[in-house]
Amino acid sequence: MREYQGGSADASGNATFGPGLVFEGKLSFQGQVRFDGTFTGEITTDDLLIIGETAKVSADITCGSVVINGEVNGKIKARDSVELRGHARVKADLATPSLVMDKGVVFDGYCNMMDKRDVVSLPTGEERRKSWQSGGRGNKHQDRRNRDVVESQPADLSAQ
């Protein structure tokens, strides 16, 4: 994991958006960015995004890597890694090959641990429900149907 290197902006594309910033829309950038403000919309980068402790982000994020210390709601697709640090509060669907989560983090969502070469679209809530309901031991509806079929068939006791 790359480490954030501070500053408000420099020649390598590093930038910091402070706690007072409120931004709505589409944000696309190169280089690493630290965001400590409030953001609503869409964030796209091939590089590192750091969500600071004071940040409140409601967005679909596509990035190389993301380190989250603050609050994030939405969908996150990271080519390299997602790190949930400190007291992060994340209500999001994740797709990433590498996930790190500290003790004390609150995570509510779906996580798809993909290979770096895979291109994955995050499933909708309905698609997730269908995948959990299709077959398997934990499907009480399927188990009940199988039990009903067995119980409704007369037993053939003549073979004994």
C-alpha positions as CSV (number, residue, x, y, z in Angstrom):
1,M,0.0,0.0,0.0
2,R,1.3,3.4,-0.9
3,E,1.5,6.0,1.8
4,Y,-0.1,9.5,1.6
5,Q,2.5,12.2,1.3
6,G,0.7,15.4,2.4
7,G,0.4,18.9,0.9
8,S,-2.4,20.7,-0.8
9,A,-1.2,20.1,-4.3
10,D,2.1,19.4,-6.0
11,A,3.7,18.5,-9.3
12,S,3.1,14.7,-9.0
13,G,-0.7,15.2,-8.7
14,N,-1.1,15.0,-4.9
15,A,-3.9,17.1,-3.5
16,T,-5.8,17.6,-0.2
17,F,-9.4,18.7,0.0
18,G,-9.9,20.0,3.5
19,P,-12.8,19.5,6.0
20,G,-14.6,22.7,4.9
21,L,-15.0,21.6,1.3
22,V,-18.5,20.6,0.1
23,F,-18.4,19.1,-3.4
24,E,-21.1,17.6,-5.6
25,G,-20.6,16.1,-9.0
26,K,-18.0,14.0,-10.8
27,L,-14.4,14.0,-9.6
28,S,-11.7,12.5,-11.8
29,F,-8.0,12.9,-11.1
30,Q,-4.5,11.5,-11.4
31,G,-2.1,11.2,-8.5
32,Q,-3.1,10.6,-4.9
33,V,-5.8,12.7,-3.3
34,R,-6.9,13.0,0.3
35,F,-10.5,14.1,0.9
36,D,-11.6,15.4,4.3
37,G,-14.7,17.2,3.3
38,T,-18.2,16.3,2.2
39,F,-18.7,14.8,-1.3
40,T,-21.7,13.5,-3.2
41,G,-21.4,12.0,-6.7
42,E,-18.8,10.0,-8.5
43,I,-15.1,9.6,-8.1
44,T,-12.8,8.1,-10.7
45,T,-9.0,7.6,-10.6
46,D,-6.4,5.0,-11.3
47,D,-4.4,6.1,-8.3
48,L,-4.8,6.4,-4.5
49,L,-7.8,8.0,-2.8
50,I,-7.7,8.6,0.9
51,I,-10.9,9.4,2.7
52,G,-10.0,11.2,5.9
53,E,-11.6,10.9,9.4
54,T,-13.8,14.0,9.0
55,A,-15.0,13.0,5.4
56,K,-18.6,12.2,4.5
57,V,-18.7,10.7,1.1
58,S,-21.8,9.4,-0.8
59,A,-20.4,8.2,-4.1
60,D,-19.7,5.5,-6.6
61,I,-15.9,5.2,-6.4
62,T,-13.7,3.6,-9.1
63,C,-10.0,3.7,-8.2
64,G,-6.7,2.0,-8.0
65,S,-6.6,1.9,-4.2
66,V,-8.7,3.6,-1.4
67,V,-7.9,4.1,2.3
68,I,-11.0,5.0,4.2
69,N,-10.9,6.5,7.7
70,G,-14.2,8.4,7.5
71,E,-17.8,7.8,6.3
72,V,-18.6,6.4,2.9
73,N,-21.9,5.3,1.3
74,G,-22.2,3.9,-2.2
75,K,-20.2,1.5,-4.4
76,I,-16.5,1.0,-4.4
77,K,-14.5,-0.7,-7.2
78,A,-10.8,-0.8,-6.5
79,R,-8.3,-2.4,-8.9
80,D,-5.6,-2.9,-6.2
81,S,-7.0,-2.6,-2.7
82,V,-9.5,-1.3,-0.2
83,E,-8.4,-0.4,3.4
84,L,-11.0,0.3,6.1
85,R,-9.0,2.0,8.9
86,G,-9.5,3.3,12.4
87,H,-13.2,4.1,13.0
88,A,-14.3,4.1,9.3
89,R,-18.1,3.8,8.7
90,V,-18.7,2.2,5.4
91,K,-22.1,1.3,3.9
92,A,-21.1,0.2,0.4
93,D,-20.7,-2.6,-2.0
94,L,-17.1,-3.5,-2.6
95,A,-15.2,-5.1,-5.5
96,T,-11.5,-5.5,-4.9
97,P,-8.7,-8.2,-4.9
98,S,-7.5,-7.1,-1.5
99,L,-9.4,-5.9,1.6
100,V,-8.0,-4.8,4.9
101,M,-10.3,-4.0,7.8
102,D,-9.2,-2.7,11.2
103,K,-11.0,-3.7,14.4
104,G,-13.6,-1.1,15.2
105,V,-14.6,-0.5,11.6
106,V,-18.3,-0.6,10.8
107,F,-18.9,-2.2,7.4
108,D,-22.4,-2.9,6.0
109,G,-22.5,-4.2,2.4
110,Y,-21.5,-6.8,-0.1
111,C,-17.9,-7.6,-0.9
112,N,-16.6,-9.3,-4.0
113,M,-13.0,-10.4,-3.7
114,M,-12.0,-10.5,-7.4
115,D,-8.8,-11.2,-9.2
116,K,-7.0,-8.1,-10.4
117,R,-7.6,-9.2,-14.0
118,D,-11.3,-9.6,-13.6
119,V,-13.7,-6.9,-14.6
120,V,-16.6,-7.1,-12.2
121,S,-19.8,-5.2,-12.0
122,L,-21.3,-4.9,-8.5
123,P,-24.6,-6.7,-8.2
124,T,-27.8,-4.8,-7.4
125,G,-29.7,-5.6,-4.2
126,E,-32.2,-7.7,-6.1
127,E,-29.4,-9.8,-7.8
128,R,-27.8,-10.4,-4.3
129,R,-31.1,-11.6,-2.9
130,K,-31.6,-14.0,-5.8
131,S,-28.0,-15.4,-5.5
132,W,-28.6,-16.1,-1.7
133,Q,-32.0,-17.7,-2.4
134,S,-30.9,-20.0,-5.2
135,G,-30.2,-23.5,-3.8
136,G,-27.8,-24.4,-1.1
137,R,-28.2,-25.6,2.5
138,G,-29.3,-22.2,3.9
139,N,-32.3,-21.9,1.6
140,K,-35.2,-22.6,3.9
141,H,-37.8,-22.2,1.1
142,Q,-36.0,-24.9,-1.1
143,D,-35.6,-27.2,1.9
144,R,-39.3,-26.9,2.8
145,R,-40.3,-27.7,-0.8
146,N,-38.1,-30.8,-0.9
147,R,-39.5,-31.9,2.5
148,D,-43.1,-31.4,1.3
149,V,-42.5,-33.5,-1.8
150,V,-41.0,-36.3,0.2
151,E,-43.8,-36.2,2.8
152,S,-46.6,-36.1,0.2
153,Q,-45.4,-39.3,-1.6
154,P,-46.8,-42.5,-0.2
155,A,-44.2,-44.9,1.2
156,D,-43.7,-48.2,-0.5
157,L,-43.5,-50.7,2.3
158,S,-44.0,-53.8,0.2
159,A,-40.3,-54.1,-0.6
160,Q,-39.5,-55.0,3.1
